[in-house]
Amino acid sequence: MQEITESIHNCLLCDSPFAYTLSLISGKYKMTILYALFRFEVVRYNELKRHIDGVSFKSLTNALRELESDDLIKRKEYPQIPPKVEYSLSSRGKSLIPILDSMCAWGRENKP
């Protein structure tokens, strides 16, 4: 245990892999979006908005843009009228699902 404590004290958390991972998934809706895309695989914008209670168009759009720029989701746009856009997890985004599953299991075990 002392070895772990020493490594935490000697580590700058802002430069750690832990902080990097948190920076990718932090935000009010990012983890929910990732989980929804995992569950439903390919989802259109309005469908995703219906799955997430209370999210505004602006918040959803910003979260999707950040997730896309971090290569966690893929955005596919179809050249038609009206525009059709679909979102899905990238392989990098899929690699986060075990982490989200573990967080969910922890919450289930520890929720009062």
Phi and psi restraints in degrees (range 20) as a CNS / XPLOR table:
assign (resid 1 and name C) (resid 2 and name N)
       (resid 2 and name CA) (resid 2 and name C) 1.0 -62.0 20.0 2
assign (resid 2 and name N) (resid 2 and name CA)
       (resid 2 and name C) (resid 3 and name N) 1.0 -37.0 20.0 2
assign (resid 2 and name C) (resid 3 and name N)
       (resid 3 and name CA) (resid 3 and name C) 1.0 -60.9 20.0 2
assign (resid 3 and name N) (resid 3 and name CA)
       (resid 3 and name C) (resid 4 and name N) 1.0 -42.5 20.0 2
assign (resid 3 and name C) (resid 4 and name N)
       (resid 4 and name CA) (resid 4 and name C) 1.0 -64.8 20.0 2
assign (resid 4 and name N) (resid 4 and name CA)
       (resid 4 and name C) (resid 5 and name N) 1.0 -45.2 20.0 2
assign (resid 4 and name C) (resid 5 and name N)
       (resid 5 and name CA) (resid 5 and name C) 1.0 -60.1 20.0 2
assign (resid 5 and name N) (resid 5 and name CA)
       (resid 5 and name C) (resid 6 and name N) 1.0 -43.3 20.0 2
assign (resid 5 and name C) (resid 6 and name N)
       (resid 6 and name CA) (resid 6 and name C) 1.0 -63.2 20.0 2
assign (resid 6 and name N) (resid 6 and name CA)
       (resid 6 and name C) (resid 7 and name N) 1.0 -41.1 20.0 2
assign (resid 6 and name C) (resid 7 and name N)
       (resid 7 and name CA) (resid 7 and name C) 1.0 -68.6 20.0 2
assign (resid 7 and name N) (resid 7 and name CA)
       (resid 7 and name C) (resid 8 and name N) 1.0 -32.7 20.0 2
assign (resid 7 and name C) (resid 8 and name N)
       (resid 8 and name CA) (resid 8 and name C) 1.0 -67.3 20.0 2
assign (resid 8 and name N) (resid 8 and name CA)
       (resid 8 and name C) (resid 9 and name N) 1.0 -43.2 20.0 2
assign (resid 8 and name C) (resid 9 and name N)
       (resid 9 and name CA) (resid 9 and name C) 1.0 -68.0 20.0 2
assign (resid 9 and name N) (resid 9 and name CA)
       (resid 9 and name C) (resid 10 and name N) 1.0 -32.3 20.0 2
assign (resid 9 and name C) (resid 10 and name N)
       (resid 10 and name CA) (resid 10 and name C) 1.0 -86.3 20.0 2
assign (resid 10 and name N) (resid 10 and name CA)
       (resid 10 and name C) (resid 11 and name N) 1.0 -5.9 20.0 2
assign (resid 10 and name C) (resid 11 and name N)
       (resid 11 and name CA) (resid 11 and name C) 1.0 -101.8 20.0 2
assign (resid 11 and name N) (resid 11 and name CA)
       (resid 11 and name C) (resid 12 and name N) 1.0 134.3 20.0 2
assign (resid 11 and name C) (resid 12 and name N)
       (resid 12 and name CA) (resid 12 and name C) 1.0 -82.1 20.0 2
assign (resid 12 and name N) (resid 12 and name CA)
       (resid 12 and name C) (resid 13 and name N) 1.0 109.8 20.0 2
assign (resid 12 and name C) (resid 13 and name N)
       (resid 13 and name CA) (resid 13 and name C) 1.0 -60.3 20.0 2
assign (resid 13 and name N) (resid 13 and name CA)
       (resid 13 and name C) (resid 14 and name N) 1.0 -30.4 20.0 2
assign (resid 13 and name C) (resid 14 and name N)
       (resid 14 and name CA) (resid 14 and name C) 1.0 -67.4 20.0 2
assign (resid 14 and name N) (resid 14 and name CA)
       (resid 14 and name C) (resid 15 and name N) 1.0 -21.0 20.0 2
assign (resid 14 and name C) (resid 15 and name N)
       (resid 15 and name CA) (resid 15 and name C) 1.0 -105.3 20.0 2
assign (resid 15 and name N) (resid 15 and name CA)
       (resid 15 and name C) (resid 16 and name N) 1.0 9.4 20.0 2
assign (resid 15 and name C) (resid 16 and name N)
       (resid 16 and name CA) (resid 16 and name C) 1.0 -86.7 20.0 2
assign (resid 16 and name N) (resid 16 and name CA)
       (resid 16 and name C) (resid 17 and name N) 1.0 160.1 20.0 2
assign (resid 16 and name C) (resid 17 and name N)
       (resid 17 and name CA) (resid 17 and name C) 1.0 -60.2 20.0 2
assign (resid 17 and name N) (resid 17 and name CA)
       (resid 17 and name C) (resid 18 and name N) 1.0 -33.1 20.0 2
assign (resid 17 and name C) (resid 18 and name N)
       (resid 18 and name CA) (resid 18 and name C) 1.0 -60.4 20.0 2
assign (resid 18 and name N) (resid 18 and name CA)
       (resid 18 and name C) (resid 19 and name N) 1.0 -48.3 20.0 2
assign (resid 18 and name C) (resid 19 and name N)
       (resid 19 and name CA) (resid 19 and name C) 1.0 -64.3 20.0 2
assign (resid 19 and name N) (resid 19 and name CA)
       (resid 19 and name C) (resid 20 and name N) 1.0 -37.6 20.0 2
assign (resid 19 and name C) (resid 20 and name N)
       (resid 20 and name CA) (resid 20 and name C) 1.0 -62.3 20.0 2
assign (resid 20 and name N) (resid 20 and name CA)
       (resid 20 and name C) (resid 21 and name N) 1.0 -46.5 20.0 2
assign (resid 20 and name C) (resid 21 and name N)
       (resid 21 and name CA) (resid 21 and name C) 1.0 -60.8 20.0 2
assign (resid 21 and name N) (resid 21 and name CA)
       (resid 21 and name C) (resid 22 and name N) 1.0 -45.9 20.0 2
assign (resid 21 and name C) (resid 22 and name N)
       (resid 22 and name CA) (resid 22 and name C) 1.0 -60.5 20.0 2
assign (resid 22 and name N) (resid 22 and name CA)
       (resid 22 and name C) (resid 23 and name N) 1.0 -37.8 20.0 2
assign (resid 22 and name C) (resid 23 and name N)
       (resid 23 and name CA) (resid 23 and name C) 1.0 -63.2 20.0 2
assign (resid 23 and name N) (resid 23 and name CA)
       (resid 23 and name C) (resid 24 and name N) 1.0 -29.2 20.0 2
assign (resid 23 and name C) (resid 24 and name N)
       (resid 24 and name CA) (resid 24 and name C) 1.0 -77.6 20.0 2
assign (resid 24 and name N) (resid 24 and name CA)
       (resid 24 and name C) (resid 25 and name N) 1.0 -34.4 20.0 2
assign (resid 24 and name C) (resid 25 and name N)
       (resid 25 and name CA) (resid 25 and name C) 1.0 -109.0 20.0 2
assign (resid 25 and name N) (resid 25 and name CA)
       (resid 25 and name C) (resid 26 and name N) 1.0 -2.4 20.0 2
assign (resid 25 and name C) (resid 26 and name N)
       (resid 26 and name CA) (resid 26 and name C) 1.0 -75.1 20.0 2
assign (resid 26 and name N) (resid 26 and name CA)
       (resid 26 and name C) (resid 27 and name N) 1.0 154.7 20.0 2
assign (resid 26 and name C) (resid 27 and name N)
       (resid 27 and name CA) (resid 27 and name C) 1.0 125.7 20.0 2
assign (resid 27 and name N) (resid 27 and name CA)
       (resid 27 and name C) (resid 28 and name N) 1.0 153.6 20.0 2
assign (resid 27 and name C) (resid 28 and name N)
       (resid 28 and name CA) (resid 28 and name C) 1.0 -62.5 20.0 2
assign (resid 28 and name N) (resid 28 and name CA)
       (resid 28 and name C) (resid 29 and name N) 1.0 -34.4 20.0 2
assign (resid 28 and name C) (resid 29 and name N)
       (resid 29 and name CA) (resid 29 and name C) 1.0 -117.9 20.0 2
assign (resid 29 and name N) (resid 29 and name CA)
       (resid 29 and name C) (resid 30 and name N) 1.0 -6.7 20.0 2
assign (resid 29 and name C) (resid 30 and name N)
       (resid 30 and name CA) (resid 30 and name C) 1.0 -61.0 20.0 2
assign (resid 30 and name N) (resid 30 and name CA)
       (resid 30 and name C) (resid 31 and name N) 1.0 -47.1 20.0 2
assign (resid 30 and name C) (resid 31 and name N)
       (resid 31 and name CA) (resid 31 and name C) 1.0 -65.8 20.0 2
assign (resid 31 and name N) (resid 31 and name CA)
       (resid 31 and name C) (resid 32 and name N) 1.0 -36.3 20.0 2
assign (resid 31 and name C) (resid 32 and name N)
       (resid 32 and name CA) (resid 32 and name C) 1.0 -65.3 20.0 2
assign (resid 32 and name N) (resid 32 and name CA)
       (resid 32 and name C) (resid 33 and name N) 1.0 -41.6 20.0 2
assign (resid 32 and name C) (resid 33 and name N)
       (resid 33 and name CA) (resid 33 and name C) 1.0 -63.0 20.0 2
assign (resid 33 and name N) (resid 33 and name CA)
       (resid 33 and name C) (resid 34 and name N) 1.0 -46.6 20.0 2
assign (resid 33 and name C) (resid 34 and name N)
       (resid 34 and name CA) (resid 34 and name C) 1.0 -59.7 20.0 2
assign (resid 34 and name N) (resid 34 and name CA)
       (resid 34 and name C) (resid 35 and name N) 1.0 -43.8 20.0 2
assign (resid 34 and name C) (resid 35 and name N)
       (resid 35 and name CA) (resid 35 and name C) 1.0 -67.2 20.0 2
assign (resid 35 and name N) (resid 35 and name CA)
       (resid 35 and name C) (resid 36 and name N) 1.0 -39.4 20.0 2
assign (resid 35 and name C) (resid 36 and name N)
       (resid 36 and name CA) (resid 36 and name C) 1.0 -63.3 20.0 2
assign (resid 36 and name N) (resid 36 and name CA)
       (resid 36 and name C) (resid 37 and name N) 1.0 -41.7 20.0 2
assign (resid 36 and name C) (resid 37 and name N)
       (resid 37 and name CA) (resid 37 and name C) 1.0 -68.2 20.0 2
assign (resid 37 and name N) (resid 37 and name CA)
       (resid 37 and name C) (resid 38 and name N) 1.0 -32.7 20.0 2
assign (resid 37 and name C) (resid 38 and name N)
       (resid 38 and name CA) (resid 38 and name C) 1.0 -65.9 20.0 2
assign (resid 38 and name N) (resid 38 and name CA)
       (resid 38 and name C) (resid 39 and name N) 1.0 -44.5 20.0 2
assign (resid 38 and name C) (resid 39 and name N)
       (resid 39 and name CA) (resid 39 and name C) 1.0 -70.9 20.0 2
assign (resid 39 and name N) (resid 39 and name CA)
       (resid 39 and name C) (resid 40 and name N) 1.0 -42.9 20.0 2
assign (resid 39 and name C) (resid 40 and name N)
       (resid 40 and name CA) (resid 40 and name C) 1.0 -103.1 20.0 2
assign (resid 40 and name N) (resid 40 and name CA)
       (resid 40 and name C) (resid 41 and name N) 1.0 -2.5 20.0 2
assign (resid 40 and name C) (resid 41 and name N)
       (resid 41 and name CA) (resid 41 and name C) 1.0 66.5 20.0 2
assign (resid 41 and name N) (resid 41 and name CA)
       (resid 41 and name C) (resid 42 and name N) 1.0 -70.0 20.0 2
assign (resid 41 and name C) (resid 42 and name N)
       (resid 42 and name CA) (resid 42 and name C) 1.0 -121.4 20.0 2
assign (resid 42 and name N) (resid 42 and name CA)
       (resid 42 and name C) (resid 43 and name N) 1.0 124.0 20.0 2
assign (resid 42 and name C) (resid 43 and name N)
       (resid 43 and name CA) (resid 43 and name C) 1.0 -135.8 20.0 2
assign (resid 43 and name N) (resid 43 and name CA)
       (resid 43 and name C) (resid 44 and name N) 1.0 137.3 20.0 2
assign (resid 43 and name C) (resid 44 and name N)
       (resid 44 and name CA) (resid 44 and name C) 1.0 -84.0 20.0 2
assign (resid 44 and name N) (resid 44 and name CA)
       (resid 44 and name C) (resid 45 and name N) 1.0 161.8 20.0 2
assign (resid 44 and name C) (resid 45 and name N)
       (resid 45 and name CA) (resid 45 and name C) 1.0 -54.8 20.0 2
assign (resid 45 and name N) (resid 45 and name CA)
       (resid 45 and name C) (resid 46 and name N) 1.0 -55.2 20.0 2
assign (resid 45 and name C) (resid 46 and name N)
       (resid 46 and name CA) (resid 46 and name C) 1.0 -65.1 20.0 2
assign (resid 46 and name N) (resid 46 and name CA)
       (resid 46 and name C) (resid 47 and name N) 1.0 -33.3 20.0 2
assign (resid 46 and name C) (resid 47 and name N)
       (resid 47 and name CA) (resid 47 and name C) 1.0 -64.6 20.0 2
assign (resid 47 and name N) (resid 47 and name CA)
       (resid 47 and name C) (resid 48 and name N) 1.0 -42.9 20.0 2
assign (resid 47 and name C) (resid 48 and name N)
       (resid 48 and name CA) (resid 48 and name C) 1.0 -63.4 20.0 2
assign (resid 48 and name N) (resid 48 and name CA)
       (resid 48 and name C) (resid 49 and name N) 1.0 -40.7 20.0 2
assign (resid 48 and name C) (resid 49 and name N)
       (resid 49 and name CA) (resid 49 and name C) 1.0 -61.6 20.0 2
assign (resid 49 and name N) (resid 49 and name CA)
       (resid 49 and name C) (resid 50 and name N) 1.0 -37.9 20.0 2
assign (resid 49 and name C) (resid 50 and name N)
       (resid 50 and name CA) (resid 50 and name C) 1.0 -67.2 20.0 2
assign (resid 50 and name N) (resid 50 and name CA)
       (resid 50 and name C) (resid 51 and name N) 1.0 -30.1 20.0 2
assign (resid 50 and name C) (resid 51 and name N)
       (resid 51 and name CA) (resid 51 and name C) 1.0 -76.1 20.0 2
assign (resid 51 and name N) (resid 51 and name CA)
       (resid 51 and name C) (resid 52 and name N) 1.0 -19.1 20.0 2
assign (resid 51 and name C) (resid 52 and name N)
       (resid 52 and name CA) (resid 52 and name C) 1.0 -114.0 20.0 2
assign (resid 52 and name N) (resid 52 and name CA)
       (resid 52 and name C) (resid 53 and name N) 1.0 104.4 20.0 2
assign (resid 52 and name C) (resid 53 and name N)
       (resid 53 and name CA) (resid 53 and name C) 1.0 -61.8 20.0 2
assign (resid 53 and name N) (resid 53 and name CA)
       (resid 53 and name C) (resid 54 and name N) 1.0 131.6 20.0 2
assign (resid 53 and name C) (resid 54 and name N)
       (resid 54 and name CA) (resid 54 and name C) 1.0 80.1 20.0 2
assign (resid 54 and name N) (resid 54 and name CA)
       (resid 54 and name C) (resid 55 and name N) 1.0 -0.1 20.0 2
assign (resid 54 and name C) (resid 55 and name N)
       (resid 55 and name CA) (resid 55 and name C) 1.0 -77.7 20.0 2
assign (resid 55 and name N) (resid 55 and name CA)
       (resid 55 and name C) (resid 56 and name N) 1.0 135.4 20.0 2
assign (resid 55 and name C) (resid 56 and name N)
       (resid 56 and name CA) (resid 56 and name C) 1.0 -83.8 20.0 2
assign (resid 56 and name N) (resid 56 and name CA)
       (resid 56 and name C) (resid 57 and name N) 1.0 162.3 20.0 2
assign (resid 56 and name C) (resid 57 and name N)
       (resid 57 and name CA) (resid 57 and name C) 1.0 -59.6 20.0 2
assign (resid 57 and name N) (resid 57 and name CA)
       (resid 57 and name C) (resid 58 and name N) 1.0 -41.6 20.0 2
assign (resid 57 and name C) (resid 58 and name N)
       (resid 58 and name CA) (resid 58 and name C) 1.0 -64.8 20.0 2
assign (resid 58 and name N) (resid 58 and name CA)
       (resid 58 and name C) (resid 59 and name N) 1.0 -45.5 20.0 2
assign (resid 58 and name C) (resid 59 and name N)
       (resid 59 and name CA) (resid 59 and name C) 1.0 -64.0 20.0 2
assign (resid 59 and name N) (resid 59 and name CA)
       (resid 59 and name C) (resid 60 and name N) 1.0 -42.4 20.0 2
assign (resid 59 and name C) (resid 60 and name N)
       (resid 60 and name CA) (resid 60 and name C) 1.0 -65.4 20.0 2
assign (resid 60 and name N) (resid 60 and name CA)
       (resid 60 and name C) (resid 61 and name N) 1.0 -44.6 20.0 2
assign (resid 60 and name C) (resid 61 and name N)
       (resid 61 and name CA) (resid 61 and name C) 1.0 -60.7 20.0 2
assign (resid 61 and name N) (resid 61 and name CA)
       (resid 61 and name C) (resid 62 and name N) 1.0 -45.5 20.0 2
assign (resid 61 and name C) (resid 62 and name N)
       (resid 62 and name CA) (resid 62 and name C) 1.0 -63.2 20.0 2
assign (resid 62 and name N) (resid 62 and name CA)
       (resid 62 and name C) (resid 63 and name N) 1.0 -44.4 20.0 2
assign (resid 62 and name C) (resid 63 and name N)
       (resid 63 and name CA) (resid 63 and name C) 1.0 -63.0 20.0 2
assign (resid 63 and name N) (resid 63 and name CA)
       (resid 63 and name C) (resid 64 and name N) 1.0 -42.7 20.0 2
assign (resid 63 and name C) (resid 64 and name N)
       (resid 64 and name CA) (resid 64 and name C) 1.0 -63.5 20.0 2
assign (resid 64 and name N) (resid 64 and name CA)
       (resid 64 and name C) (resid 65 and name N) 1.0 -41.3 20.0 2
assign (resid 64 and name C) (resid 65 and name N)
       (resid 65 and name CA) (resid 65 and name C) 1.0 -62.8 20.0 2
assign (resid 65 and name N) (resid 65 and name CA)
       (resid 65 and name C) (resid 66 and name N) 1.0 -42.8 20.0 2
assign (resid 65 and name C) (resid 66 and name N)
       (resid 66 and name CA) (resid 66 and name C) 1.0 -65.4 20.0 2
assign (resid 66 and name N) (resid 66 and name CA)
       (resid 66 and name C) (resid 67 and name N) 1.0 -43.2 20.0 2
assign (resid 66 and name C) (resid 67 and name N)
       (resid 67 and name CA) (resid 67 and name C) 1.0 -64.0 20.0 2
assign (resid 67 and name N) (resid 67 and name CA)
       (resid 67 and name C) (resid 68 and name N) 1.0 -37.7 20.0 2
assign (resid 67 and name C) (resid 68 and name N)
       (resid 68 and name CA) (resid 68 and name C) 1.0 -68.6 20.0 2
assign (resid 68 and name N) (resid 68 and name CA)
       (resid 68 and name C) (resid 69 and name N) 1.0 -42.3 20.0 2
assign (resid 68 and name C) (resid 69 and name N)
       (resid 69 and name CA) (resid 69 and name C) 1.0 -68.1 20.0 2
assign (resid 69 and name N) (resid 69 and name CA)
       (resid 69 and name C) (resid 70 and name N) 1.0 -25.3 20.0 2
assign (resid 69 and name C) (resid 70 and name N)
       (resid 70 and name CA) (resid 70 and name C) 1.0 -87.6 20.0 2
assign (resid 70 and name N) (resid 70 and name CA)
       (resid 70 and name C) (resid 71 and name N) 1.0 5.5 20.0 2
assign (resid 70 and name C) (resid 71 and name N)
       (resid 71 and name CA) (resid 71 and name C) 1.0 60.6 20.0 2
assign (resid 71 and name N) (resid 71 and name CA)
       (resid 71 and name C) (resid 72 and name N) 1.0 35.2 20.0 2
assign (resid 71 and name C) (resid 72 and name N)
       (resid 72 and name CA) (resid 72 and name C) 1.0 -97.1 20.0 2
assign (resid 72 and name N) (resid 72 and name CA)
       (resid 72 and name C) (resid 73 and name N) 1.0 -23.1 20.0 2
assign (resid 72 and name C) (resid 73 and name N)
       (resid 73 and name CA) (resid 73 and name C) 1.0 -131.9 20.0 2
assign (resid 73 and name N) (resid 73 and name CA)
       (resid 73 and name C) (resid 74 and name N) 1.0 160.2 20.0 2
assign (resid 73 and name C) (resid 74 and name N)
       (resid 74 and name CA) (resid 74 and name C) 1.0 -112.3 20.0 2
assign (resid 74 and name N) (resid 74 and name CA)
       (resid 74 and name C) (resid 75 and name N) 1.0 140.8 20.0 2
assign (resid 74 and name C) (resid 75 and name N)
       (resid 75 and name CA) (resid 75 and name C) 1.0 -117.2 20.0 2
assign (resid 75 and name N) (resid 75 and name CA)
       (resid 75 and name C) (resid 76 and name N) 1.0 123.9 20.0 2
assign (resid 75 and name C) (resid 76 and name N)
       (resid 76 and name CA) (resid 76 and name C) 1.0 -118.0 20.0 2
assign (resid 76 and name N) (resid 76 and name CA)
       (resid 76 and name C) (resid 77 and name N) 1.0 120.5 20.0 2
assign (resid 76 and name C) (resid 77 and name N)
       (resid 77 and name CA) (resid 77 and name C) 1.0 -107.3 20.0 2
assign (resid 77 and name N) (resid 77 and name CA)
       (resid 77 and name C) (resid 78 and name N) 1.0 131.5 20.0 2
assign (resid 77 and name C) (resid 78 and name N)
       (resid 78 and name CA) (resid 78 and name C) 1.0 -101.8 20.0 2
assign (resid 78 and name N) (resid 78 and name CA)
       (resid 78 and name C) (resid 79 and name N) 1.0 131.2 20.0 2
assign (resid 78 and name C) (resid 79 and name N)
       (resid 79 and name CA) (resid 79 and name C) 1.0 -79.2 20.0 2
assign (resid 79 and name N) (resid 79 and name CA)
       (resid 79 and name C) (resid 80 and name N) 1.0 82.6 20.0 2
assign (resid 79 and name C) (resid 80 and name N)
       (resid 80 and name CA) (resid 80 and name C) 1.0 -147.6 20.0 2
assign (resid 80 and name N) (resid 80 and name CA)
       (resid 80 and name C) (resid 81 and name N) 1.0 169.5 20.0 2
assign (resid 80 and name C) (resid 81 and name N)
       (resid 81 and name CA) (resid 81 and name C) 1.0 -121.4 20.0 2
assign (resid 81 and name N) (resid 81 and name CA)
       (resid 81 and name C) (resid 82 and name N) 1.0 125.3 20.0 2
assign (resid 81 and name C) (resid 82 and name N)
       (resid 82 and name CA) (resid 82 and name C) 1.0 -69.7 20.0 2
assign (resid 82 and name N) (resid 82 and name CA)
       (resid 82 and name C) (resid 83 and name N) 1.0 157.2 20.0 2
assign (resid 82 and name C) (resid 83 and name N)
       (resid 83 and name CA) (resid 83 and name C) 1.0 -58.9 20.0 2
assign (resid 83 and name N) (resid 83 and name CA)
       (resid 83 and name C) (resid 84 and name N) 1.0 142.2 20.0 2
assign (resid 83 and name C) (resid 84 and name N)
       (resid 84 and name CA) (resid 84 and name C) 1.0 -122.9 20.0 2
assign (resid 84 and name N) (resid 84 and name CA)
       (resid 84 and name C) (resid 85 and name N) 1.0 123.8 20.0 2
assign (resid 84 and name C) (resid 85 and name N)
       (resid 85 and name CA) (resid 85 and name C) 1.0 -128.1 20.0 2
assign (resid 85 and name N) (resid 85 and name CA)
       (resid 85 and name C) (resid 86 and name N) 1.0 132.3 20.0 2
assign (resid 85 and name C) (resid 86 and name N)
       (resid 86 and name CA) (resid 86 and name C) 1.0 -120.4 20.0 2
assign (resid 86 and name N) (resid 86 and name CA)
       (resid 86 and name C) (resid 87 and name N) 1.0 145.1 20.0 2
assign (resid 86 and name C) (resid 87 and name N)
       (resid 87 and name CA) (resid 87 and name C) 1.0 -119.0 20.0 2
assign (resid 87 and name N) (resid 87 and name CA)
       (resid 87 and name C) (resid 88 and name N) 1.0 144.5 20.0 2
assign (resid 87 and name C) (resid 88 and name N)
       (resid 88 and name CA) (resid 88 and name C) 1.0 -150.5 20.0 2
assign (resid 88 and name N) (resid 88 and name CA)
       (resid 88 and name C) (resid 89 and name N) 1.0 166.0 20.0 2
assign (resid 88 and name C) (resid 89 and name N)
       (resid 89 and name CA) (resid 89 and name C) 1.0 -75.6 20.0 2
assign (resid 89 and name N) (resid 89 and name CA)
       (resid 89 and name C) (resid 90 and name N) 1.0 140.3 20.0 2
assign (resid 89 and name C) (resid 90 and name N)
       (resid 90 and name CA) (resid 90 and name C) 1.0 -82.0 20.0 2
assign (resid 90 and name N) (resid 90 and name CA)
       (resid 90 and name C) (resid 91 and name N) 1.0 172.7 20.0 2
assign (resid 90 and name C) (resid 91 and name N)
       (resid 91 and name CA) (resid 91 and name C) 1.0 -63.3 20.0 2
assign (resid 91 and name N) (resid 91 and name CA)
       (resid 91 and name C) (resid 92 and name N) 1.0 -34.8 20.0 2
assign (resid 91 and name C) (resid 92 and name N)
       (resid 92 and name CA) (resid 92 and name C) 1.0 -65.4 20.0 2
assign (resid 92 and name N) (resid 92 and name CA)
       (resid 92 and name C) (resid 93 and name N) 1.0 -40.6 20.0 2
assign (resid 92 and name C) (resid 93 and name N)
       (resid 93 and name CA) (resid 93 and name C) 1.0 -65.4 20.0 2
assign (resid 93 and name N) (resid 93 and name CA)
       (resid 93 and name C) (resid 94 and name N) 1.0 -39.5 20.0 2
assign (resid 93 and name C) (resid 94 and name N)
       (resid 94 and name CA) (resid 94 and name C) 1.0 -62.3 20.0 2
assign (resid 94 and name N) (resid 94 and name CA)
       (resid 94 and name C) (resid 95 and name N) 1.0 -30.6 20.0 2
assign (resid 94 and name C) (resid 95 and name N)
       (resid 95 and name CA) (resid 95 and name C) 1.0 -69.9 20.0 2
assign (resid 95 and name N) (resid 95 and name CA)
       (resid 95 and name C) (resid 96 and name N) 1.0 -15.2 20.0 2
assign (resid 95 and name C) (resid 96 and name N)
       (resid 96 and name CA) (resid 96 and name C) 1.0 -84.4 20.0 2
assign (resid 96 and name N) (resid 96 and name CA)
       (resid 96 and name C) (resid 97 and name N) 1.0 -16.1 20.0 2
assign (resid 96 and name C) (resid 97 and name N)
       (resid 97 and name CA) (resid 97 and name C) 1.0 -59.6 20.0 2
assign (resid 97 and name N) (resid 97 and name CA)
       (resid 97 and name C) (resid 98 and name N) 1.0 -42.1 20.0 2
assign (resid 97 and name C) (resid 98 and name N)
       (resid 98 and name CA) (resid 98 and name C) 1.0 -58.9 20.0 2
assign (resid 98 and name N) (resid 98 and name CA)
       (resid 98 and name C) (resid 99 and name N) 1.0 -33.6 20.0 2
assign (resid 98 and name C) (resid 99 and name N)
       (resid 99 and name CA) (resid 99 and name C) 1.0 -67.3 20.0 2
assign (resid 99 and name N) (resid 99 and name CA)
       (resid 99 and name C) (resid 100 and name N) 1.0 -45.2 20.0 2
assign (resid 99 and name C) (resid 100 and name N)
       (resid 100 and name CA) (resid 100 and name C) 1.0 -64.7 20.0 2
assign (resid 100 and name N) (resid 100 and name CA)
       (resid 100 and name C) (resid 101 and name N) 1.0 -38.5 20.0 2
assign (resid 100 and name C) (resid 101 and name N)
       (resid 101 and name CA) (resid 101 and name C) 1.0 -60.8 20.0 2
assign (resid 101 and name N) (resid 101 and name CA)
       (resid 101 and name C) (resid 102 and name N) 1.0 -42.9 20.0 2
assign (resid 101 and name C) (resid 102 and name N)
       (resid 102 and name CA) (resid 102 and name C) 1.0 -63.8 20.0 2
assign (resid 102 and name N) (resid 102 and name CA)
       (resid 102 and name C) (resid 103 and name N) 1.0 -40.5 20.0 2
assign (resid 102 and name C) (resid 103 and name N)
       (resid 103 and name CA) (resid 103 and name C) 1.0 -63.8 20.0 2
assign (resid 103 and name N) (resid 103 and name CA)
       (resid 103 and name C) (resid 104 and name N) 1.0 -39.3 20.0 2
assign (resid 103 and name C) (resid 104 and name N)
       (resid 104 and name CA) (resid 104 and name C) 1.0 -65.1 20.0 2
assign (resid 104 and name N) (resid 104 and name CA)
       (resid 104 and name C) (resid 105 and name N) 1.0 -44.1 20.0 2
assign (resid 104 and name C) (resid 105 and name N)
       (resid 105 and name CA) (resid 105 and name C) 1.0 -62.5 20.0 2
assign (resid 105 and name N) (resid 105 and name CA)
       (resid 105 and name C) (resid 106 and name N) 1.0 -42.1 20.0 2
assign (resid 105 and name C) (resid 106 and name N)
       (resid 106 and name CA) (resid 106 and name C) 1.0 -61.2 20.0 2
assign (resid 106 and name N) (resid 106 and name CA)
       (resid 106 and name C) (resid 107 and name N) 1.0 -43.9 20.0 2
assign (resid 106 and name C) (resid 107 and name N)
       (resid 107 and name CA) (resid 107 and name C) 1.0 -62.7 20.0 2
assign (resid 107 and name N) (resid 107 and name CA)
       (resid 107 and name C) (resid 108 and name N) 1.0 -40.9 20.0 2
assign (resid 107 and name C) (resid 108 and name N)
       (resid 108 and name CA) (resid 108 and name C) 1.0 -62.1 20.0 2
assign (resid 108 and name N) (resid 108 and name CA)
       (resid 108 and name C) (resid 109 and name N) 1.0 -40.8 20.0 2
assign (resid 108 and name C) (resid 109 and name N)
       (resid 109 and name CA) (resid 109 and name C) 1.0 -74.7 20.0 2
assign (resid 109 and name N) (resid 109 and name CA)
       (resid 109 and name C) (resid 110 and name N) 1.0 -28.4 20.0 2
assign (resid 109 and name C) (resid 110 and name N)
       (resid 110 and name CA) (resid 110 and name C) 1.0 -110.7 20.0 2
assign (resid 110 and name N) (resid 110 and name CA)
       (resid 110 and name C) (resid 111 and name N) 1.0 -4.5 20.0 2
assign (resid 110 and name C) (resid 111 and name N)
       (resid 111 and name CA) (resid 111 and name C) 1.0 -70.2 20.0 2
assign (resid 111 and name N) (resid 111 and name CA)
       (resid 111 and name C) (resid 112 and name N) 1.0 128.4 20.0 2
